Amino acid sequence: MPLKPDAVIWRTLVAACRNQGNVNLAAEVLDCMMEMEPEDSGNYVLKSNLHAMIGDWQSVQEVRSSMSCKKVAKTQPAHSYVQPTTMSM
């Protein structure tokens, strides 16, 4: 690969693995990402959703508990506000 993979590239690989049904590879990549970025809640949410997709509810609970123990909080989505202006002609 001509450039060093960053979090976006790794998350893209996880999404591709999920779409192709390769849950094991997606889980391995997410484990590595969680080691690289232990404070990133998105990695935990992705892993939890991956386990939920295959019905592994015990692992979903373990991932969510791990987030709580490590005090990793889910980030809230950002909001923007646009105020329309009147146009005069």
N, C-alpha and C positions, 0 to 999 in steps of 0.2 A: 504494500500500500504506500503510495507516495507521500502521505502525510500521517502524522500520529493521530490515531483515533481519539476523539473526545467523547464527552457524554452523549452528545446528539447522535453520533455514529453508533455508539453502543445501544442507545435506546431504539434506533432504527433497526438494528439487528434483532433486538428483542421483539419488536413488532412484527418483523418478517418471520421470525421463528414461530410466534403465536399464530400468525395467519396460515402458516404451513403445517401447523400441528406439532411442531418440534418443541414440546414443552420442556423437555430435559435440557436442551441447549439454552433455551431462554432462561431457565432457572439458574444455570451455571453462570451465564453472563450477568444476570442480576446479582448473584452472590458476589462476583468480582466488583461490580459497580458499588455495592453496598460497603465493601471494604475500602474502595477508593474514595467514596463520598458518604461516610456514615451519617452525616447530618442532613442529607437530602431526602426529604420525605417522599418525593416522587418515586424513588427506587423502591421504597417499602410498599407504596400503594400499587405500583406495577406488579410486584411480586405477589402481593395479596390478591390482586385481580387475576393473576395467572393461575393461582391455586383455586380460586373460586370458579374459574372457567372450566376446570376439570372436576369440580365437585369435592375438592380436598379441603373440607371445612376445618379440620383440625389444624392444618398448616396455615390457613387464613388466620385463625385465632392466634397461632404462635407468632406470625409476622406482626399482627396488630399489638400483641403483648410486648413484643420486642421493641416496637416503636414507643410504647408507654414507658418501659423500663429505661430506655436510652433518652427519654424526654425529647423525642423527635415529634414535632407537631406538623400536622398537615397544613400546608400553606393555603391561605385563602385566595381565591381568584381576585384579580385586580378589576377595578371598575373605572370607567371613564364617563364623562358627562359632556355632551355637546349641546350648546344652546344655539338654536337656529337664529339667524338674523334676518330681518326683513330686507328685501331687495327693492330698491326703487328704480323705476324705469322712466 
